Amino acid sequence: MFSQTLRRAAAQSARSPLVGRYSVPPHFDGITASTVVKAGSIAATFGVSAGVFALFFFGEVPRVRKDILQKLPFFDTYLDRTVPPEDNPF
């Protein structure tokens, strides 16, 4: 469409060694791998914190306490809610 002029050809061939080289990283619709890693780490942090919150929020539900929390190594004796025989009124 455009013809190469002598001036343009001379400008493209003469390049200063001080000019930095650059490259465009591979992307998909402008989303690069570093963007995906950054967003994934933020999403994972929010997901873990929401999961821990939900686990301890529902920790007083007997089914959650027995099936999930008492299987963790340090919570098994802490979350044991058995009534000692001497405190049982019957």
HUPE-V663374 format. One record per pair of residues at least 12 apart in sequence whose C-alpha atoms are under 10 Angstrom apart, sorted by the first residue. I is the first residue (numbers start at 1). J is the second residue. Records with the same first field share a line. If there is no record, write none. Layout:
# HUPE-V663374
I=J + J
This chain:
# HUPE-V663374
55=68 + 69
56=69
59=79
60=79
62=81
65=79 + 80 + 81
66=79 + 80 + 81
